[in-house]
């Protein structure tokens, strides 16, 4: 009985060992005249050497143009929309924070650009610039609405006295937008 168990065990070891992947040995790289960094065994790049060209795309038919990343030349201080925010006398003040947003439509929830004003004094002259991004980079290439909101806590999620402009404003051409905060 012990002999048959040993035989089964050896057959199992042989079967598992024989199921491995084939190993292929690679040829050693060709010798180079480049100086070698002996600490790592890697060739030391010379300052005059340029990086190797990228391999050709095997799926390309050569008809597609090369895509280049254009560096943004837009001025981050450029005013997208500016104007004045007034306050209805029925609105309770003082309020700690005023948030001013640019949105794509009157019902839009996610701002394209936003700016926070601490301890605002009314009437408030506001200017939303390209750098006032709310959710990462935003491109403003269509008319936008202005939303303003007071917050007693400074938390953008806990606001009151919200208002949205009745009309859309042309970006980069509007510096006289007018809003009135209402209760």
trRosetta pair geometry for C-beta under 8 A, 3 or more apart (Angstrom, degrees):
i j d omega theta_ij theta_ji phi_ij phi_ji
1 4 6.0 -55 -152 34 33 107
1 5 6.7 33 151 -17 65 104
2 5 5.7 -55 -150 36 35 112
2 6 6.3 35 153 -19 67 106
3 6 5.7 -55 -149 37 31 111
3 7 6.3 33 152 -21 65 107
4 7 5.4 -50 -145 36 35 115
4 8 6.4 37 154 -20 65 103
5 8 5.7 -53 -148 36 32 110
5 9 6.3 34 152 -20 65 106
6 9 5.6 -52 -146 37 32 114
6 10 6.3 31 155 -17 65 105
7 10 5.9 -53 -146 37 29 109
7 11 6.4 31 154 -19 63 106
8 11 5.7 -55 -148 37 30 112
8 12 6.3 32 153 -21 64 107
9 12 5.7 -56 -150 36 30 112
9 13 6.4 29 154 -17 65 105
10 13 5.7 -51 -144 37 33 110
10 14 6.2 33 155 -18 65 107
11 14 5.7 -55 -147 39 30 112
11 15 6.2 30 154 -21 65 108
12 15 5.8 -54 -144 35 29 110
12 16 6.3 25 158 -15 65 107
13 16 6.0 -57 -145 39 28 107
13 17 6.1 24 158 -15 64 113
14 17 5.9 -60 -143 42 26 109
14 18 6.1 22 159 -19 64 113
15 18 6.0 -60 -143 38 26 108
15 19 6.6 29 157 -28 61 109
16 19 6.0 -58 -152 25 30 113
17 20 6.7 -28 -175 -14 41 111
29 32 7.7 -17 132 -24 112 103
32 43 5.9 -19 84 -94 146 137
34 43 4.1 39 103 -157 132 121
34 44 6.7 -171 158 53 98 61
34 45 7.8 -14 -167 -103 134 32
34 46 7.0 -129 -137 -27 97 102
35 43 7.1 112 77 -160 43 69
35 44 4.6 -30 92 45 96 117
35 46 7.7 106 23 -70 102 90
36 41 6.9 -13 -179 -154 114 34
36 42 7.2 162 -154 87 74 24
36 43 5.8 -59 -101 -103 63 48
36 44 6.5 161 -133 -9 9 89
37 40 5.1 14 103 40 112 94
37 41 7.4 -45 83 13 71 14
37 42 5.4 -6 49 64 107 75
37 43 7.4 73 6 149 83 9
37 44 4.7 116 -45 -69 91 94
38 41 6.9 34 -148 -75 36 49
45 49 5.5 -122 -168 57 86 129
46 49 4.7 100 61 -14 85 103
56 60 7.1 -118 172 45 83 122
57 60 3.8 76 86 -15 114 115
60 64 6.5 -100 -146 31 100 112
61 64 7.5 98 53 -9 78 86
74 78 6.6 -91 179 19 85 137
74 130 5.8 -167 144 -155 120 166
75 78 4.3 106 79 -36 99 100
75 130 6.9 133 94 25 52 141
76 129 6.7 64 154 146 59 115
76 130 5.0 -127 -141 83 43 107
76 131 3.8 60 175 -62 104 105
77 129 5.6 -40 -151 -156 33 142
77 130 7.3 -26 14 35 13 97
77 131 6.7 3 -72 -7 44 122
78 129 6.3 132 72 -153 38 84
78 130 5.1 39 57 -15 90 116
78 172 6.8 0 157 -118 118 96
79 82 4.9 -17 -178 -35 135 117
79 127 4.8 -66 -122 -165 115 107
79 128 7.1 96 -158 67 69 46
79 129 5.6 -57 -97 -95 46 71
79 172 7.5 135 91 -120 61 48
79 175 6.5 55 116 -99 145 96
80 102 6.4 -54 111 -51 134 165
80 113 6.0 115 40 30 156 162
80 128 5.1 -52 55 101 104 93
80 129 6.4 143 -4 -136 86 18
80 130 6.1 126 -50 -67 105 58
80 132 7.9 -119 15 44 123 111
80 140 5.3 52 -149 65 133 158
80 144 7.5 17 148 32 115 148
80 171 4.9 -29 -171 -153 84 99
80 172 6.1 -38 -134 -60 47 62
81 102 5.9 135 27 -96 130 123
81 127 7.9 -179 97 -148 40 47
81 128 5.2 11 57 46 78 111
81 144 6.3 -124 -33 72 145 119
81 146 6.2 -145 123 -76 144 113
81 169 5.1 95 -126 100 127 139
81 171 6.2 -73 -51 -115 91 62
81 174 4.9 2 -130 80 80 112
81 175 7.8 -169 -164 -86 41 38
81 177 5.7 30 174 -15 106 143
82 125 7.5 17 179 177 102 81
82 126 6.2 -169 -147 99 63 58
82 127 4.0 -6 -106 -106 111 74
82 128 6.9 -165 -76 20 58 63
82 174 6.9 176 40 115 58 69
82 175 4.3 5 65 -138 110 65
82 176 7.7 26 94 -39 78 29
82 177 6.8 164 97 23 28 98
83 125 7.6 -148 120 -147 23 58
83 126 6.3 -8 62 57 59 88
83 146 7.2 -102 42 -47 132 173
83 169 8.0 -123 -33 -104 137 161
83 174 7.0 -25 -51 149 110 97
83 175 6.6 162 -68 165 62 32
83 176 5.5 68 -112 169 91 15
83 177 3.1 -121 -28 60 156 68
83 178 5.7 -128 173 -60 127 41
83 179 7.2 101 106 -2 128 85
84 123 5.2 9 -173 171 110 119
84 124 6.9 148 -156 76 58 46
84 125 5.8 -32 -98 -99 73 56
84 126 7.3 154 -102 15 21 80
84 176 7.7 -8 3 -157 93 52
84 177 7.5 -178 29 88 53 56
84 178 5.4 -2 64 -113 91 72
84 179 7.5 -170 98 33 52 65
85 98 7.3 158 96 178 156 146
85 100 7.0 -131 -46 -96 146 123
85 120 7.9 -21 82 175 126 147
85 122 6.8 -83 106 -122 79 97
85 123 6.7 166 80 -160 43 70
85 124 4.7 -13 57 59 96 100
85 126 5.9 39 -10 -12 109 124
85 148 5.3 127 -129 -99 141 166
85 178 7.9 159 -89 -159 35 45
85 179 4.8 -15 -115 69 77 101
85 180 7.5 158 -165 -92 59 26
85 181 6.5 48 174 -29 104 100
86 122 5.9 104 -145 -178 43 113
86 123 4.7 -29 -93 -106 75 97
86 178 7.3 6 1 -169 104 90
86 179 7.2 -178 29 92 66 50
86 180 4.8 -22 74 -108 94 78
86 181 7.2 -153 97 17 44 76
87 91 5.1 -100 -178 50 103 137
87 93 7.1 56 150 -55 161 128
87 122 4.3 -4 0 -173 113 175
87 123 7.7 -163 2 -92 77 54
87 161 8.0 14 -140 175 98 141
87 180 6.9 156 -100 -162 14 68
87 181 4.7 -17 -116 54 71 108
88 91 5.1 105 66 -17 81 100
88 180 5.8 83 -52 161 83 106
88 181 6.2 -127 8 92 83 58
88 182 4.6 53 -7 -109 146 61
88 183 6.5 -104 82 -17 130 77
90 182 7.3 23 65 -158 110 66
90 183 4.7 -78 116 -19 106 128
91 150 7.2 129 -177 -2 127 156
91 161 5.1 68 -135 -122 119 141
91 181 5.5 28 -69 116 165 104
91 182 6.8 -153 -61 -155 109 18
91 183 5.2 -169 -88 -69 64 77
92 95 7.6 104 101 -59 72 96
92 161 8.0 -150 41 -52 72 133
92 183 7.5 74 -6 -110 78 108
93 122 7.9 -124 -90 12 153 122
94 119 7.2 3 180 -139 125 75
95 98 6.9 91 99 -63 121 77
95 120 7.3 -8 74 40 96 98
95 150 4.2 -17 167 -171 169 116
95 151 6.8 117 175 62 111 29
95 152 5.6 -90 -140 -86 78 61
95 161 7.5 -109 -69 38 160 139
96 118 7.1 -32 165 -150 68 70
96 119 6.8 -35 -155 -71 43 62
96 151 6.5 -57 66 99 94 71
96 152 5.7 87 8 -164 103 32
96 153 6.7 162 45 4 142 3
96 154 5.2 -69 117 -55 130 84
97 116 6.1 -23 -165 -166 112 97
97 117 7.0 144 -161 77 59 52
97 118 5.9 -30 -104 -108 76 54
97 119 7.9 -19 -80 -34 45 40
97 120 7.8 77 -162 -14 23 99
97 150 7.3 141 84 -160 53 51
97 151 4.5 -19 69 63 104 99
97 152 8.0 -135 29 -53 81 5
97 153 7.8 -47 22 78 119 37
97 154 4.5 110 -22 -109 141 60
98 116 7.5 147 79 -160 50 49
98 117 4.3 -13 62 61 100 105
98 120 4.2 11 -3 -22 133 146
98 124 6.9 158 78 19 167 175
98 148 6.4 -9 -175 -169 101 99
98 149 7.2 154 -157 79 56 42
98 150 5.7 -28 -101 -100 72 63
98 151 7.6 176 -85 19 25 77
99 114 6.3 -9 -173 -170 97 110
99 115 7.5 159 -156 82 53 43
99 116 5.6 -22 -103 -104 72 69
99 117 7.8 -168 -77 22 25 74
99 148 7.0 161 85 -154 53 48
99 149 4.8 -11 58 60 100 94
99 151 6.5 43 -12 -10 106 117
99 156 5.8 88 -78 -120 158 88
99 159 6.8 -77 28 -100 123 140
100 114 6.9 158 84 -155 48 59
100 115 5.1 -12 60 60 97 91
100 117 6.9 41 -7 -9 107 110
100 126 5.2 113 -52 -165 177 155
100 128 6.4 -135 115 -68 111 109
100 146 6.7 -13 -170 -171 93 98
100 147 7.3 160 -156 85 45 51
100 148 5.1 -11 -104 -103 74 81
101 111 3.8 -107 -152 -112 116 126
101 112 7.7 119 177 36 84 63
101 113 7.2 156 -157 85 54 50
101 114 4.6 -15 -104 -103 76 89
101 134 7.0 25 -128 -66 97 151
101 146 7.2 150 79 -160 52 49
101 147 4.4 -10 58 60 104 100
101 148 7.6 -171 21 -75 71 35
101 149 7.7 18 -2 4 108 106
102 111 6.3 94 57 -166 50 89
102 112 4.8 -57 97 59 96 104
102 113 4.5 23 33 49 116 90
102 114 7.4 -141 19 -68 67 50
102 128 5.5 160 -33 126 116 165
102 140 6.6 0 126 -112 146 138
102 144 4.4 17 -174 159 101 146
102 145 7.3 144 -158 72 54 42
102 146 6.3 -30 -100 -100 62 61
102 147 7.9 178 -86 20 15 79
102 171 7.8 70 -165 -97 149 108
103 106 7.6 112 95 -101 125 17
103 108 3.9 174 178 76 115 125
103 109 7.9 96 -133 1 134 8
103 110 7.5 132 -126 79 95 41
103 111 5.7 -76 -78 -114 80 58
103 112 6.4 164 -104 -2 29 90
103 144 6.5 138 63 -166 31 91
103 145 5.2 -32 67 66 87 94
103 146 7.9 153 21 -101 80 14
103 147 5.5 33 -3 -9 123 119
103 164 7.5 -48 45 -134 131 115
104 108 4.8 118 49 -72 78 156
104 112 6.4 106 -48 -45 82 119
104 142 6.9 44 -138 78 90 121
104 144 6.4 -57 -96 -119 37 76
104 145 7.4 5 96 19 10 92
105 108 4.7 122 51 -33 72 100
105 145 6.6 46 -171 4 12 130
106 145 5.5 169 -79 -113 58 175
106 164 5.0 120 -144 131 81 147
106 165 8.0 -128 -100 69 90 58
108 111 7.8 119 125 -86 112 38
108 145 7.4 152 29 48 116 118
110 134 7.6 168 177 102 70 132
110 135 6.3 -19 -174 -10 108 152
111 114 4.4 63 121 -55 159 108
111 134 4.2 74 84 4 109 169
111 135 7.2 145 69 -8 72 101
111 147 7.5 -122 -98 48 103 120
112 134 7.0 105 100 23 15 117
112 138 4.5 152 -173 171 72 147
112 140 5.5 103 150 -87 143 98
112 144 6.4 -97 34 -122 143 136
113 128 5.0 119 114 172 126 120
113 129 7.7 -159 -175 73 142 33
113 130 7.5 -97 -107 -131 142 25
113 132 4.7 75 -178 92 101 94
113 133 6.1 -62 -116 -99 72 37
113 134 6.1 165 -142 -17 19 96
113 138 5.8 -151 -59 69 75 141
113 140 6.6 -40 -17 -53 119 133
114 128 7.6 -34 -111 -132 10 118
114 132 6.0 -150 68 155 33 101
114 133 7.8 14 31 149 75 18
114 134 3.9 69 10 -82 113 114
115 126 6.9 158 76 -165 138 108
115 127 7.9 69 -27 84 172 46
115 128 5.4 -148 -13 -106 122 77
115 129 7.8 82 -75 21 128 74
115 132 4.6 -38 -69 -147 89 143
116 156 8.0 -87 -93 -78 115 104
117 120 4.6 60 120 -78 123 105
117 124 6.5 87 152 -167 171 148
117 126 7.1 -94 -50 -105 139 103
118 154 7.8 13 -113 -114 88 109
120 124 5.0 -26 -170 -83 114 144
121 124 6.5 135 75 -84 50 86
122 181 7.8 -102 -105 27 148 121
127 175 7.8 0 -109 -135 95 84
128 132 5.2 -110 -160 58 73 149
128 146 7.9 -170 -10 -118 139 102
129 132 5.2 112 57 -12 67 101
130 133 7.9 3 158 -51 51 86
130 140 7.9 -139 -111 20 73 115
133 136 6.1 -81 161 110 133 14
133 137 6.0 -53 -121 -99 151 28
133 138 5.5 162 -128 7 91 98
134 138 7.1 25 33 -27 81 142
135 138 7.1 78 59 -60 77 112
140 144 6.1 -32 -154 -43 115 137
140 171 4.5 167 133 -119 115 164
140 172 7.9 153 98 -29 112 92
141 171 7.2 -89 -96 49 17 141
142 171 7.5 62 69 0 23 119
143 168 3.6 77 144 143 119 125
143 169 6.2 160 -159 69 85 25
143 170 5.6 -44 -102 -87 86 48
143 171 7.1 -167 -111 -16 33 79
144 168 6.1 141 64 -157 14 89
144 169 6.0 -35 66 58 70 81
144 171 5.8 60 4 -63 113 100
145 164 5.6 23 155 -178 126 100
145 165 5.0 -165 -161 54 77 98
145 167 7.8 -178 -111 108 83 24
145 168 5.4 -65 -66 -102 71 69
145 169 7.4 127 -102 10 28 82
146 164 7.2 161 85 -155 46 53
146 165 4.4 64 45 -23 83 123
146 169 6.6 23 -28 7 103 130
146 177 5.4 106 -12 158 151 149
146 179 5.8 -119 101 -53 121 134
147 162 6.8 -6 -174 -170 99 96
147 163 7.0 172 -151 90 57 46
147 164 4.7 -20 -99 -101 83 80
147 165 7.5 -107 -65 -1 45 75
148 162 7.2 167 88 -151 50 50
148 163 5.4 -3 56 57 90 92
148 179 5.4 138 2 120 131 152
148 181 5.9 -91 103 -81 123 99
149 156 7.9 86 86 -150 134 65
149 159 4.0 13 164 -179 122 149
149 160 7.5 127 -170 55 84 22
149 161 6.9 140 -151 84 50 65
149 162 4.5 -5 -104 -104 92 81
149 163 7.7 -179 -74 23 55 58
150 159 6.4 136 76 -162 40 86
150 160 5.8 -39 78 73 93 71
150 161 4.3 15 28 62 116 118
150 162 7.9 -135 23 -66 66 48
150 181 6.4 75 -29 -162 112 147
151 154 5.8 150 111 -69 119 13
151 155 6.0 -157 -176 56 138 50
151 156 6.8 -86 -62 -95 159 30
151 158 6.0 99 -146 90 104 70
151 159 4.6 -62 -80 -102 88 73
151 160 7.3 130 -99 18 42 69
152 158 7.5 -69 48 124 79 107
152 160 7.1 16 -16 20 98 117
153 158 5.1 18 37 82 130 132
155 158 4.3 43 81 28 115 102
155 159 7.9 -138 92 -50 68 68
156 159 6.9 -11 -168 -44 37 114
159 162 6.1 81 123 -68 120 100
161 181 5.0 43 160 176 111 109
161 182 6.7 -178 -152 80 78 31
161 183 6.0 -43 -102 -114 89 36
163 179 5.6 144 108 -179 128 111
163 180 6.6 -148 -154 83 169 46
163 181 5.2 -145 -3 -112 131 48
163 182 5.8 104 -81 19 117 83
165 168 7.4 130 99 -86 120 28
165 169 6.9 -2 114 -25 166 104
165 177 6.5 -55 -101 -169 147 114
165 179 5.7 -86 -81 -88 81 101
169 174 4.0 -25 178 -27 116 174
169 177 5.2 -44 -80 -87 154 119
170 173 4.4 -16 105 56 114 118
170 174 5.5 141 59 -36 67 103
171 174 7.1 -55 -103 19 21 103
174 177 5.4 55 155 -46 121 97
